[in-house]
Amino acid sequence: MPEESRPRWFSFARIEVIFLILLLLTTVCSTFCAYQANSWSSIQSRKYQEASSLRTQSVNAYNDANTETLVDLNAFLAWVDALSANDTARANGIAERFSPEFKPAFAAWMNLGKGQPKGTAPPGTPFSLPEYRLSAEIQGFLLEENATATFNAALAAGNASSAYVLNTLIYAIVLFLCGVGERWKSPQLQKVILVAAVLLFCFATATLLWLPKTF
């Protein structure tokens, strides 16, 4: 049927069908965006809680490491006092009671003093050597790294949730345009509204495909 011979209601019906299809697709996409926004928001809350728990565990581990360092330091100072007083028996007794994590560093430190006069302490202290490694300190460092990574994951989840909320608002504008466009009797104005709705729908859908999903 030639364009000029078609009845006016044919053009209205065709545009209304397009509006109806666009309305249906927009409703589905908008619902999906709302679901994703809620899911990412839940992930964000859970990740923040995990990060807070890991940070607390990290602080506790560092506190344990500081306590162990103080114990090793007091034992080392007692050994230095015994060495300074030429009390070899007492110094050896204290050295035998060093913590298992301090003994390797102490042995490495003593090796630095080879060739020095007997009863002379090597330069520096065992605490500055790489052999002095506390498991609590290592655990605290690993927990701190995990806490930072979890916190960053929470921020990313929050950004994803915000992006889905914004996309939902764009779809809401499309729904509004579809509802308004169907009621106008002017074909020219209907086409303008339809083009605007389609452009916004395409933009929101492209963003929807690009955004991360929770499944």
Backbone as JSON Lines, residues from 0, in Angstrom:
{"i":0,"aa":"M","n":[0.85,-1.19,0.0],"ca":[0.0,0.0,0.0],"c":[0.89,1.24,0.0]}
{"i":1,"aa":"P","n":[0.71,2.17,-0.96],"ca":[1.52,3.39,-0.99],"c":[1.36,4.18,0.3]}
{"i":2,"aa":"E","n":[2.43,4.92,0.63],"ca":[2.43,5.66,1.89],"c":[1.29,6.67,1.94]}
{"i":3,"aa":"E","n":[1.03,7.36,0.78],"ca":[0.01,8.4,0.8],"c":[-1.39,7.82,0.86]}
{"i":4,"aa":"S","n":[-1.53,6.51,0.46],"ca":[-2.86,5.92,0.46],"c":[-3.2,5.22,1.77]}
{"i":5,"aa":"R","n":[-2.23,5.13,2.66],"ca":[-2.5,4.46,3.95],"c":[-3.34,5.37,4.83]}
{"i":6,"aa":"P","n":[-4.27,4.81,5.56],"ca":[-5.07,5.62,6.48],"c":[-4.22,6.14,7.62]}
{"i":7,"aa":"R","n":[-4.66,7.24,8.19],"ca":[-3.88,7.85,9.26],"c":[-3.76,6.94,10.47]}
{"i":8,"aa":"W","n":[-4.78,6.16,10.75],"ca":[-4.72,5.26,11.91],"c":[-3.63,4.21,11.74]}
{"i":9,"aa":"F","n":[-3.25,3.91,10.48],"ca":[-2.2,2.91,10.26],"c":[-0.87,3.4,10.82]}
{"i":10,"aa":"S","n":[-0.56,4.68,10.57],"ca":[0.68,5.25,11.08],"c":[0.67,5.3,12.6]}
{"i":11,"aa":"F","n":[-0.47,5.7,13.2],"ca":[-0.58,5.72,14.66],"c":[-0.4,4.33,15.25]}
{"i":12,"aa":"A","n":[-1.03,3.34,14.62],"ca":[-0.97,1.98,15.14],"c":[0.45,1.45,15.07]}
{"i":13,"aa":"R","n":[1.15,1.77,13.99],"ca":[2.52,1.28,13.84],"c":[3.42,1.88,14.91]}
{"i":14,"aa":"I","n":[3.3,3.18,15.17],"ca":[4.11,3.83,16.2],"c":[3.75,3.31,17.59]}
{"i":15,"aa":"E","n":[2.47,3.07,17.81],"ca":[2.04,2.56,19.11],"c":[2.59,1.16,19.36]}
{"i":16,"aa":"V","n":[2.7,0.36,18.31],"ca":[3.29,-0.97,18.46],"c":[4.77,-0.86,18.84]}
{"i":17,"aa":"I","n":[5.46,0.08,18.19],"ca":[6.87,0.29,18.54],"c":[7.01,0.76,19.98]}
{"i":18,"aa":"F","n":[6.13,1.69,20.37],"ca":[6.14,2.15,21.76],"c":[5.88,0.98,22.71]}
{"i":19,"aa":"L","n":[4.95,0.1,22.34],"ca":[4.61,-1.03,23.19],"c":[5.78,-1.99,23.34]}
{"i":20,"aa":"I","n":[6.46,-2.27,22.24],"ca":[7.63,-3.16,22.3],"c":[8.74,-2.53,23.13]}
{"i":21,"aa":"L","n":[8.97,-1.23,22.89],"ca":[10.0,-0.53,23.66],"c":[9.65,-0.49,25.14]}
{"i":22,"aa":"L","n":[8.37,-0.32,25.43],"ca":[7.91,-0.31,26.82],"c":[8.16,-1.65,27.49]}
{"i":23,"aa":"L","n":[7.9,-2.73,26.79],"ca":[8.12,-4.07,27.33],"c":[9.59,-4.33,27.59]}
{"i":24,"aa":"L","n":[10.44,-4.02,26.61],"ca":[11.88,-4.24,26.77],"c":[12.45,-3.38,27.88]}
{"i":25,"aa":"T","n":[11.99,-2.15,27.97],"ca":[12.49,-1.26,29.01],"c":[12.09,-1.74,30.4]}
{"i":26,"aa":"T","n":[10.88,-2.26,30.52],"ca":[10.43,-2.78,31.81],"c":[11.3,-3.94,32.27]}
{"i":27,"aa":"V","n":[11.6,-4.85,31.34],"ca":[12.44,-6.0,31.68],"c":[13.85,-5.55,32.07]}
{"i":28,"aa":"C","n":[14.43,-4.67,31.28],"ca":[15.79,-4.2,31.56],"c":[15.84,-3.4,32.87]}
{"i":29,"aa":"S","n":[14.81,-2.61,33.1],"ca":[14.77,-1.81,34.33],"c":[14.67,-2.71,35.56]}
{"i":30,"aa":"T","n":[13.88,-3.76,35.47],"ca":[13.77,-4.7,36.58],"c":[15.09,-5.4,36.84]}
{"i":31,"aa":"F","n":[15.78,-5.77,35.76],"ca":[17.07,-6.43,35.91],"c":[18.08,-5.48,36.56]}
{"i":32,"aa":"C","n":[18.07,-4.21,36.17],"ca":[18.98,-3.23,36.76],"c":[18.7,-3.05,38.25]}
{"i":33,"aa":"A","n":[17.42,-3.01,38.61],"ca":[17.08,-2.88,40.02],"c":[17.57,-4.09,40.83]}
{"i":34,"aa":"Y","n":[17.44,-5.27,40.23],"ca":[17.94,-6.49,40.9],"c":[19.46,-6.43,41.07]}
{"i":35,"aa":"Q","n":[20.17,-6.03,40.02],"ca":[21.62,-5.95,40.09],"c":[22.08,-4.89,41.1]}
{"i":36,"aa":"A","n":[21.38,-3.77,41.14],"ca":[21.73,-2.72,42.1],"c":[21.59,-3.22,43.53]}
{"i":37,"aa":"N","n":[20.53,-3.93,43.8],"ca":[20.32,-4.48,45.14],"c":[21.36,-5.54,45.47]}
{"i":38,"aa":"S","n":[21.7,-6.38,44.49],"ca":[22.7,-7.43,44.72],"c":[24.07,-6.84,45.01]}
{"i":39,"aa":"W","n":[24.48,-5.85,44.21],"ca":[25.77,-5.23,44.43],"c":[25.82,-4.46,45.74]}
{"i":40,"aa":"S","n":[24.69,-3.9,46.14],"ca":[24.63,-3.21,47.43],"c":[24.84,-4.19,48.58]}
{"i":41,"aa":"S","n":[24.24,-5.38,48.46],"ca":[24.43,-6.41,49.48],"c":[25.88,-6.87,49.54]}
{"i":42,"aa":"I","n":[26.49,-7.03,48.35],"ca":[27.9,-7.42,48.3],"c":[28.78,-6.34,48.94]}
{"i":43,"aa":"Q","n":[28.45,-5.1,48.69],"ca":[29.21,-4.0,49.27],"c":[29.17,-4.05,50.8]}
{"i":44,"aa":"S","n":[27.99,-4.25,51.36],"ca":[27.85,-4.31,52.82],"c":[28.64,-5.49,53.38]}
{"i":45,"aa":"R","n":[28.54,-6.63,52.71],"ca":[29.25,-7.82,53.19],"c":[30.77,-7.62,53.11]}
{"i":46,"aa":"K","n":[31.24,-7.02,52.03],"ca":[32.68,-6.79,51.87],"c":[33.2,-5.78,52.9]}
{"i":47,"aa":"Y","n":[32.4,-4.77,53.2],"ca":[32.82,-3.81,54.23],"c":[32.95,-4.51,55.59]}
{"i":48,"aa":"Q","n":[32.02,-5.4,55.91],"ca":[32.11,-6.13,57.16],"c":[33.33,-7.04,57.19]}
{"i":49,"aa":"E","n":[33.6,-7.71,56.07],"ca":[34.78,-8.58,56.0],"c":[36.06,-7.77,56.15]}
{"i":50,"aa":"A","n":[36.13,-6.62,55.48],"ca":[37.32,-5.78,55.57],"c":[37.54,-5.29,56.99]}
{"i":51,"aa":"S","n":[36.46,-4.91,57.67],"ca":[36.58,-4.46,59.06],"c":[37.07,-5.58,59.96]}
{"i":52,"aa":"S","n":[36.55,-6.79,59.76],"ca":[36.99,-7.94,60.56],"c":[38.45,-8.27,60.3]}
{"i":53,"aa":"L","n":[38.86,-8.25,59.03],"ca":[40.25,-8.53,58.69],"c":[41.18,-7.46,59.26]}
{"i":54,"aa":"R","n":[40.74,-6.21,59.23],"ca":[41.56,-5.13,59.78],"c":[41.75,-5.31,61.29]}
{"i":55,"aa":"T","n":[40.7,-5.73,61.98],"ca":[40.81,-5.97,63.42],"c":[41.76,-7.12,63.7]}
{"i":56,"aa":"Q","n":[41.65,-8.21,62.92],"ca":[42.56,-9.34,63.09],"c":[43.99,-8.93,62.8]}
{"i":57,"aa":"S","n":[44.18,-8.06,61.82],"ca":[45.53,-7.59,61.49],"c":[46.13,-6.79,62.65]}
{"i":58,"aa":"V","n":[45.33,-5.92,63.24],"ca":[45.81,-5.13,64.38],"c":[46.17,-6.04,65.55]}
{"i":59,"aa":"N","n":[45.34,-7.04,65.8],"ca":[45.63,-7.99,66.89],"c":[46.92,-8.75,66.63]}
{"i":60,"aa":"A","n":[47.14,-9.14,65.37],"ca":[48.36,-9.87,65.03],"c":[49.59,-8.98,65.21]}
{"i":61,"aa":"Y","n":[49.48,-7.72,64.8],"ca":[50.6,-6.79,64.98],"c":[50.87,-6.55,66.47]}
{"i":62,"aa":"N","n":[49.81,-6.49,67.27],"ca":[50.0,-6.33,68.72],"c":[50.71,-7.53,69.31]}
{"i":63,"aa":"D","n":[50.34,-8.73,68.86],"ca":[51.02,-9.94,69.33],"c":[52.49,-9.91,68.93]}
{"i":64,"aa":"A","n":[52.76,-9.44,67.7],"ca":[54.15,-9.36,67.24],"c":[54.95,-8.36,68.08]}
{"i":65,"aa":"N","n":[54.32,-7.23,68.42],"ca":[55.01,-6.24,69.26],"c":[55.31,-6.8,70.64]}
{"i":66,"aa":"T","n":[54.36,-7.57,71.18],"ca":[54.59,-8.18,72.49],"c":[55.74,-9.18,72.44]}
{"i":67,"aa":"E","n":[55.76,-9.99,71.38],"ca":[56.85,-10.96,71.24],"c":[58.19,-10.26,71.05]}
{"i":68,"aa":"T","n":[58.19,-9.15,70.35],"ca":[59.43,-8.39,70.16],"c":[59.94,-7.83,71.48]}
{"i":69,"aa":"L","n":[59.03,-7.35,72.31],"ca":[59.43,-6.84,73.63],"c":[60.02,-7.94,74.5]}
{"i":70,"aa":"V","n":[59.42,-9.13,74.44],"ca":[59.95,-10.26,75.21],"c":[61.35,-10.62,74.72]}
{"i":71,"aa":"D","n":[61.52,-10.69,73.39],"ca":[62.84,-11.0,72.84],"c":[63.84,-9.91,73.17]}
{"i":72,"aa":"L","n":[63.4,-8.65,73.15],"ca":[64.3,-7.54,73.45],"c":[64.76,-7.59,74.91]}
{"i":73,"aa":"N","n":[63.85,-7.86,75.82],"ca":[64.23,-7.96,77.24],"c":[65.21,-9.11,77.46]}
{"i":74,"aa":"A","n":[64.96,-10.24,76.79],"ca":[65.88,-11.38,76.93],"c":[67.24,-11.04,76.34]}
{"i":75,"aa":"F","n":[67.25,-10.33,75.23],"ca":[68.52,-9.96,74.6],"c":[69.29,-8.98,75.47]}
{"i":76,"aa":"L","n":[68.59,-8.0,76.07],"ca":[69.26,-7.04,76.95],"c":[69.83,-7.74,78.18]}
{"i":77,"aa":"A","n":[69.12,-8.74,78.69],"ca":[69.64,-9.51,79.83],"c":[70.9,-10.27,79.41]}
{"i":78,"aa":"W","n":[70.9,-10.8,78.19],"ca":[72.1,-11.51,77.69],"c":[73.26,-10.55,77.55]}
{"i":79,"aa":"V","n":[73.01,-9.32,77.06],"ca":[74.07,-8.32,76.92],"c":[74.64,-7.95,78.28]}
{"i":80,"aa":"D","n":[73.76,-7.82,79.28],"ca":[74.24,-7.5,80.63],"c":[75.13,-8.61,81.17]}
{"i":81,"aa":"A","n":[74.7,-9.85,80.93],"ca":[75.51,-10.98,81.4],"c":[76.84,-11.03,80.67]}
{"i":82,"aa":"L","n":[76.84,-10.72,79.38],"ca":[78.08,-10.72,78.61],"c":[79.0,-9.6,79.08]}
{"i":83,"aa":"S","n":[78.41,-8.45,79.37],"ca":[79.22,-7.32,79.85],"c":[79.84,-7.63,81.2]}
{"i":84,"aa":"A","n":[79.17,-8.42,82.03],"ca":[79.68,-8.79,83.34],"c":[80.57,-10.02,83.29]}
{"i":85,"aa":"N","n":[80.87,-10.48,82.07],"ca":[81.71,-11.68,81.88],"c":[81.12,-12.91,82.58]}
{"i":86,"aa":"D","n":[79.79,-12.93,82.7],"ca":[79.11,-14.09,83.3],"c":[78.67,-15.0,82.15]}
{"i":87,"aa":"T","n":[79.59,-15.83,81.68],"ca":[79.33,-16.67,80.51],"c":[78.23,-17.69,80.78]}
{"i":88,"aa":"A","n":[78.24,-18.27,81.97],"ca":[77.23,-19.28,82.28],"c":[75.82,-18.68,82.23]}
{"i":89,"aa":"R","n":[75.69,-17.51,82.81],"ca":[74.38,-16.84,82.79],"c":[73.99,-16.45,81.37]}
{"i":90,"aa":"A","n":[74.95,-15.94,80.61],"ca":[74.67,-15.55,79.23],"c":[74.23,-16.75,78.41]}
{"i":91,"aa":"N","n":[74.91,-17.89,78.58],"ca":[74.53,-19.09,77.83],"c":[73.15,-19.6,78.25]}
{"i":92,"aa":"G","n":[72.85,-19.49,79.55],"ca":[71.54,-19.91,80.03],"c":[70.42,-19.06,79.45]}
{"i":93,"aa":"I","n":[70.68,-17.76,79.36],"ca":[69.67,-16.86,78.76],"c":[69.5,-17.16,77.27]}
{"i":94,"aa":"A","n":[70.62,-17.42,76.59],"ca":[70.57,-17.69,75.15],"c":[69.77,-18.96,74.86]}
{"i":95,"aa":"E","n":[69.85,-19.94,75.76],"ca":[69.1,-21.17,75.55],"c":[67.59,-20.95,75.67]}
{"i":96,"aa":"R","n":[67.24,-19.89,76.36],"ca":[65.81,-19.61,76.58],"c":[65.24,-18.6,75.58]}
{"i":97,"aa":"F","n":[66.03,-18.23,74.61],"ca":[65.5,-17.34,73.57],"c":[64.35,-18.02,72.85]}
{"i":98,"aa":"S","n":[63.43,-17.2,72.33],"ca":[62.28,-17.74,71.6],"c":[62.76,-18.39,70.3]}
{"i":99,"aa":"P","n":[62.02,-19.39,69.81],"ca":[62.43,-20.08,68.58],"c":[62.57,-19.14,67.37]}
{"i":100,"aa":"E","n":[61.81,-18.08,67.36],"ca":[61.88,-17.16,66.23],"c":[63.04,-16.17,66.36]}
{"i":101,"aa":"F","n":[63.57,-16.02,67.58],"ca":[64.69,-15.11,67.79],"c":[66.04,-15.82,67.63]}
{"i":102,"aa":"K","n":[66.07,-17.11,67.87],"ca":[67.34,-17.86,67.82],"c":[68.03,-17.8,66.46]}
{"i":103,"aa":"P","n":[67.31,-17.96,65.33],"ca":[68.01,-17.87,64.03],"c":[68.65,-16.5,63.81]}
{"i":104,"aa":"A","n":[67.95,-15.43,64.21],"ca":[68.51,-14.09,64.05],"c":[69.71,-13.89,64.98]}
{"i":105,"aa":"F","n":[69.61,-14.44,66.17],"ca":[70.72,-14.32,67.13],"c":[71.95,-15.07,66.61]}
{"i":106,"aa":"A","n":[71.73,-16.27,66.06],"ca":[72.85,-17.04,65.53],"c":[73.5,-16.32,64.35]}
{"i":107,"aa":"A","n":[72.69,-15.74,63.46],"ca":[73.24,-14.99,62.33],"c":[74.0,-13.76,62.81]}
{"i":108,"aa":"W","n":[73.49,-13.13,63.86],"ca":[74.15,-11.95,64.41],"c":[75.49,-12.32,65.04]}
{"i":109,"aa":"M","n":[75.53,-13.45,65.74],"ca":[76.78,-13.9,66.35],"c":[77.82,-14.22,65.29]}
{"i":110,"aa":"N","n":[77.38,-14.74,64.14],"ca":[78.33,-15.04,63.07],"c":[78.99,-13.78,62.54]}
{"i":111,"aa":"L","n":[78.31,-12.64,62.68],"ca":[78.9,-11.38,62.25],"c":[80.09,-10.98,63.12]}
{"i":112,"aa":"G","n":[80.15,-11.54,64.32],"ca":[81.21,-11.17,65.26],"c":[82.41,-12.09,65.23]}
{"i":113,"aa":"K","n":[82.45,-13.0,64.26],"ca":[83.61,-13.89,64.16],"c":[84.88,-13.09,63.86]}
{"i":114,"aa":"G","n":[85.92,-13.4,64.59],"ca":[87.18,-12.68,64.44],"c":[87.35,-11.56,65.45]}
{"i":115,"aa":"Q","n":[86.27,-11.24,66.2],"ca":[86.38,-10.21,67.23],"c":[86.87,-10.83,68.53]}
{"i":116,"aa":"P","n":[87.4,-10.02,69.41],"ca":[87.85,-10.55,70.71],"c":[86.72,-11.25,71.46]}
{"i":117,"aa":"K","n":[87.07,-12.28,72.21],"ca":[86.06,-13.03,72.95],"c":[85.4,-12.12,73.99]}
{"i":118,"aa":"G","n":[84.1,-12.27,74.1],"ca":[83.33,-11.47,75.04],"c":[82.89,-10.13,74.46]}
{"i":119,"aa":"T","n":[83.19,-9.92,73.16],"ca":[82.78,-8.68,72.49],"c":[81.56,-8.95,71.62]}
{"i":120,"aa":"A","n":[80.52,-8.15,71.77],"ca":[79.3,-8.33,70.99],"c":[79.5,-7.83,69.57]}
{"i":121,"aa":"P","n":[78.9,-8.48,68.59],"ca":[78.99,-8.02,67.2],"c":[78.31,-6.66,67.05]}
{"i":122,"aa":"P","n":[78.55,-5.98,65.95],"ca":[77.91,-4.67,65.74],"c":[76.42,-4.82,65.47]}
{"i":123,"aa":"G","n":[75.66,-3.8,65.84],"ca":[74.22,-3.83,65.59],"c":[73.48,-4.75,66.54]}
{"i":124,"aa":"T","n":[72.31,-5.15,66.14],"ca":[71.47,-6.05,66.93],"c":[70.85,-7.11,66.02]}
{"i":125,"aa":"P","n":[70.42,-8.23,66.59],"ca":[69.76,-9.26,65.77],"c":[68.42,-8.8,65.19]}
{"i":126,"aa":"F","n":[67.84,-7.78,65.78],"ca":[66.5,-7.36,65.36],"c":[66.5,-6.71,63.97]}
{"i":127,"aa":"S","n":[67.66,-6.23,63.54],"ca":[67.74,-5.59,62.23],"c":[68.05,-6.57,61.1]}
{"i":128,"aa":"L","n":[68.27,-7.83,61.43],"ca":[68.63,-8.82,60.42],"c":[67.37,-9.42,59.79]}
{"i":129,"aa":"P","n":[67.47,-9.84,58.54],"ca":[66.3,-10.46,57.88],"c":[65.9,-11.79,58.49]}
{"i":130,"aa":"E","n":[66.81,-12.4,59.25],"ca":[66.47,-13.69,59.88],"c":[65.45,-13.53,61.0]}
{"i":131,"aa":"Y","n":[65.32,-12.31,61.51],"ca":[64.34,-12.1,62.58],"c":[62.98,-11.84,61.96]}
{"i":132,"aa":"R","n":[62.2,-12.88,61.9],"ca":[60.87,-12.8,61.29],"c":[59.87,-13.45,62.24]}
{"i":133,"aa":"L","n":[58.89,-12.67,62.65],"ca":[57.85,-13.16,63.54],"c":[56.64,-13.6,62.73]}
{"i":134,"aa":"S","n":[56.14,-14.79,63.03],"ca":[54.98,-15.3,62.3],"c":[53.76,-14.41,62.51]}
{"i":135,"aa":"A","n":[53.64,-13.83,63.71],"ca":[52.51,-12.94,63.99],"c":[52.59,-11.68,63.13]}
{"i":136,"aa":"E","n":[53.8,-11.18,62.91],"ca":[53.96,-9.98,62.08],"c":[53.64,-10.29,60.62]}
{"i":137,"aa":"I","n":[54.09,-11.47,60.15],"ca":[53.77,-11.87,58.78],"c":[52.28,-12.05,58.6]}
{"i":138,"aa":"Q","n":[51.65,-12.67,59.6],"ca":[50.2,-12.86,59.55],"c":[49.48,-11.52,59.53]}
{"i":139,"aa":"G","n":[49.97,-10.59,60.35],"ca":[49.36,-9.25,60.36],"c":[49.48,-8.55,59.02]}
{"i":140,"aa":"F","n":[50.64,-8.71,58.36],"ca":[50.83,-8.09,57.06],"c":[49.89,-8.7,56.02]}
{"i":141,"aa":"L","n":[49.76,-10.04,56.04],"ca":[48.86,-10.69,55.08],"c":[47.4,-10.31,55.33]}
{"i":142,"aa":"L","n":[47.02,-10.23,56.6],"ca":[45.65,-9.83,56.92],"c":[45.38,-8.39,56.49]}
{"i":143,"aa":"E","n":[46.39,-7.54,56.64],"ca":[46.22,-6.14,56.22],"c":[46.06,-6.05,54.7]}
{"i":144,"aa":"E","n":[46.84,-6.85,53.97],"ca":[46.69,-6.86,52.5],"c":[45.3,-7.35,52.1]}
{"i":145,"aa":"N","n":[44.84,-8.42,52.76],"ca":[43.5,-8.95,52.46],"c":[42.42,-7.93,52.8]}
{"i":146,"aa":"A","n":[42.62,-7.22,53.91],"ca":[41.64,-6.2,54.29],"c":[41.57,-5.09,53.26]}
{"i":147,"aa":"T","n":[42.75,-4.67,52.76],"ca":[42.78,-3.62,51.74],"c":[42.11,-4.08,50.45]}
{"i":148,"aa":"A","n":[42.41,-5.33,50.04],"ca":[41.8,-5.87,48.82],"c":[40.29,-6.0,48.98]}
{"i":149,"aa":"T","n":[39.84,-6.44,50.15],"ca":[38.4,-6.59,50.39],"c":[37.71,-5.23,50.42]}
{"i":150,"aa":"F","n":[38.38,-4.24,51.0],"ca":[37.82,-2.88,51.04],"c":[37.68,-2.31,49.62]}
{"i":151,"aa":"N","n":[38.7,-2.55,48.79],"ca":[38.63,-2.09,47.4],"c":[37.51,-2.8,46.64]}
{"i":152,"aa":"A","n":[37.31,-4.09,46.96],"ca":[36.21,-4.83,46.34],"c":[34.86,-4.25,46.76]}
{"i":153,"aa":"A","n":[34.77,-3.8,48.01],"ca":[33.54,-3.17,48.49],"c":[33.29,-1.86,47.75]}
{"i":154,"aa":"L","n":[34.35,-1.09,47.53],"ca":[34.2,0.16,46.77],"c":[33.74,-0.11,45.34]}
{"i":155,"aa":"A","n":[34.32,-1.14,44.73],"ca":[33.93,-1.49,43.36],"c":[32.47,-1.93,43.31]}
{"i":156,"aa":"A","n":[32.04,-2.7,44.32],"ca":[30.64,-3.13,44.37],"c":[29.71,-1.94,44.55]}
{"i":157,"aa":"G","n":[30.13,-0.97,45.36],"ca":[29.32,0.24,45.54],"c":[29.21,1.05,44.25]}
{"i":158,"aa":"N","n":[30.31,1.12,43.51],"ca":[30.27,1.84,42.22],"c":[29.34,1.13,41.24]}
{"i":159,"aa":"A","n":[29.39,-0.21,41.23],"ca":[28.51,-0.97,40.34],"c":[27.06,-0.76,40.71]}
{"i":160,"aa":"S","n":[26.77,-0.76,42.02],"ca":[25.39,-0.54,42.47],"c":[24.89,0.84,42.06]}
{"i":161,"aa":"S","n":[25.75,1.86,42.22],"ca":[25.36,3.22,41.83],"c":[25.11,3.32,40.33]}
{"i":162,"aa":"A","n":[25.96,2.63,39.55],"ca":[25.8,2.66,38.09],"c":[24.48,2.01,37.68]}
{"i":163,"aa":"Y","n":[24.1,0.93,38.35],"ca":[22.83,0.28,38.03],"c":[21.64,1.15,38.44]}
{"i":164,"aa":"V","n":[21.78,1.86,39.55],"ca":[20.71,2.77,39.96],"c":[20.53,3.88,38.92]}
{"i":165,"aa":"L","n":[21.66,4.43,38.44],"ca":[21.59,5.46,37.41],"c":[20.96,4.91,36.13]}
{"i":166,"aa":"N","n":[21.32,3.67,35.78],"ca":[20.74,3.06,34.59],"c":[19.23,2.85,34.76]}
{"i":167,"aa":"T","n":[18.82,2.5,35.98],"ca":[17.39,2.33,36.25],"c":[16.64,3.65,36.05]}
{"i":168,"aa":"L","n":[17.27,4.76,36.45],"ca":[16.65,6.07,36.26],"c":[16.51,6.4,34.77]}
{"i":169,"aa":"I","n":[17.53,6.04,33.99],"ca":[17.45,6.29,32.54],"c":[16.31,5.47,31.93]}
{"i":170,"aa":"Y","n":[16.2,4.22,32.35],"ca":[15.09,3.4,31.87],"c":[13.75,3.98,32.3]}
{"i":171,"aa":"A","n":[13.7,4.6,33.48],"ca":[12.46,5.23,33.94],"c":[12.08,6.39,33.03]}
{"i":172,"aa":"I","n":[13.09,7.12,32.56],"ca":[12.8,8.21,31.61],"c":[12.24,7.65,30.32]}
{"i":173,"aa":"V","n":[12.8,6.52,29.87],"ca":[12.3,5.88,28.66],"c":[10.85,5.45,28.85]}
{"i":174,"aa":"L","n":[10.55,4.88,30.01],"ca":[9.16,4.49,30.3],"c":[8.24,5.69,30.27]}
{"i":175,"aa":"F","n":[8.71,6.81,30.82],"ca":[7.9,8.02,30.81],"c":[7.65,8.5,29.38]}
{"i":176,"aa":"L","n":[8.7,8.48,28.56],"ca":[8.55,8.92,27.18],"c":[7.59,8.01,26.4]}
{"i":177,"aa":"C","n":[7.68,6.71,26.68],"ca":[6.76,5.78,26.01],"c":[5.32,6.05,26.42]}
{"i":178,"aa":"G","n":[5.11,6.31,27.7],"ca":[3.75,6.6,28.17],"c":[3.21,7.89,27.6]}
{"i":179,"aa":"V","n":[4.06,8.91,27.5],"ca":[3.63,10.19,26.96],"c":[3.45,10.13,25.45]}
{"i":180,"aa":"G","n":[4.38,9.44,24.78],"ca":[4.35,9.39,23.33],"c":[3.1,8.74,22.77]}
{"i":181,"aa":"E","n":[2.57,7.75,23.47],"ca":[1.38,7.06,22.99],"c":[0.14,7.95,23.01]}
{"i":182,"aa":"R","n":[0.16,9.0,23.83],"ca":[-1.04,9.83,24.01],"c":[-1.08,11.03,23.07]}
{"i":183,"aa":"W","n":[0.05,11.34,22.42],"ca":[0.05,12.48,21.51],"c":[-0.58,12.08,20.17]}
{"i":184,"aa":"K","n":[-1.33,12.99,19.61],"ca":[-2.01,12.74,18.33],"c":[-1.2,13.24,17.14]}
{"i":185,"aa":"S","n":[-0.17,14.0,17.41],"ca":[0.66,14.53,16.32],"c":[1.71,13.5,15.93]}
{"i":186,"aa":"P","n":[1.7,12.99,14.71],"ca":[2.7,12.01,14.29],"c":[4.12,12.54,14.37]}
{"i":187,"aa":"Q","n":[4.32,13.81,14.03],"ca":[5.66,14.38,14.07],"c":[6.21,14.38,15.49]}
{"i":188,"aa":"L","n":[5.37,14.82,16.44],"ca":[5.8,14.85,17.83],"c":[6.0,13.43,18.37]}
{"i":189,"aa":"Q","n":[5.16,12.5,17.96],"ca":[5.34,11.12,18.38],"c":[6.68,10.57,17.9]}
{"i":190,"aa":"K","n":[7.04,10.9,16.67],"ca":[8.32,10.42,16.13],"c":[9.49,11.0,16.89]}
{"i":191,"aa":"V","n":[9.39,12.28,17.25],"ca":[10.47,12.92,18.02],"c":[10.63,12.23,19.38]}
{"i":192,"aa":"I","n":[9.5,12.0,20.03],"ca":[9.54,11.33,21.34],"c":[10.07,9.91,21.2]}
{"i":193,"aa":"L","n":[9.66,9.23,20.14],"ca":[10.1,7.85,19.92],"c":[11.61,7.79,19.69]}
{"i":194,"aa":"V","n":[12.12,8.71,18.89],"ca":[13.56,8.74,18.64],"c":[14.33,8.99,19.93]}
{"i":195,"aa":"A","n":[13.86,9.93,20.74],"ca":[14.51,10.22,22.02],"c":[14.48,9.0,22.93]}
{"i":196,"aa":"A","n":[13.34,8.32,22.97],"ca":[13.21,7.13,23.82],"c":[14.13,6.01,23.33]}
{"i":197,"aa":"V","n":[14.21,5.82,22.02],"ca":[15.07,4.76,21.47],"c":[16.54,5.05,21.76]}
{"i":198,"aa":"L","n":[16.95,6.31,21.59],"ca":[18.34,6.68,21.86],"c":[18.71,6.44,23.33]}
{"i":199,"aa":"L","n":[17.84,6.85,24.24],"ca":[18.09,6.62,25.66],"c":[18.1,5.13,25.98]}
{"i":200,"aa":"F","n":[17.2,4.4,25.37],"ca":[17.15,2.95,25.6],"c":[18.44,2.29,25.12]}
{"i":201,"aa":"C","n":[18.93,2.68,23.96],"ca":[20.16,2.1,23.43],"c":[21.35,2.43,24.32]}
{"i":202,"aa":"F","n":[21.4,3.68,24.8],"ca":[22.49,4.07,25.7],"c":[22.45,3.26,26.99]}
{"i":203,"aa":"A","n":[21.27,3.15,27.6],"ca":[21.13,2.42,28.86],"c":[21.42,0.94,28.66]}
{"i":204,"aa":"T","n":[21.0,0.38,27.55],"ca":[21.23,-1.04,27.3],"c":[22.7,-1.33,27.06]}
{"i":205,"aa":"A","n":[23.39,-0.43,26.33],"ca":[24.83,-0.6,26.13],"c":[25.58,-0.55,27.46]}
{"i":206,"aa":"T","n":[25.15,0.37,28.32],"ca":[25.75,0.45,29.65],"c":[25.46,-0.81,30.45]}
{"i":207,"aa":"L","n":[24.23,-1.32,30.33],"ca":[23.84,-2.54,31.03],"c":[24.7,-3.72,30.62]}
{"i":208,"aa":"L","n":[24.99,-3.84,29.34],"ca":[25.82,-4.94,28.86],"c":[27.27,-4.8,29.33]}
{"i":209,"aa":"W","n":[27.71,-3.58,29.52],"ca":[29.1,-3.33,29.92],"c":[29.3,-3.51,31.43]}
{"i":210,"aa":"L","n":[28.31,-3.23,32.23],"ca":[28.45,-3.3,33.68],"c":[28.65,-4.74,34.15]}
{"i":211,"aa":"P","n":[29.39,-4.91,35.28],"ca":[29.59,-6.27,35.82],"c":[28.28,-6.84,36.36]}
{"i":212,"aa":"K","n":[28.19,-8.16,36.31],"ca":[26.99,-8.85,36.79],"c":[27.34,-9.69,38.01]}
{"i":213,"aa":"T","n":[26.34,-9.96,38.82],"ca":[26.55,-10.76,40.03],"c":[26.43,-12.26,39.76]}
{"i":214,"aa":"F","n":[26.28,-12.65,38.53],"ca":[26.2,-14.08,38.22],"c":[26.99,-14.37,36.96]}
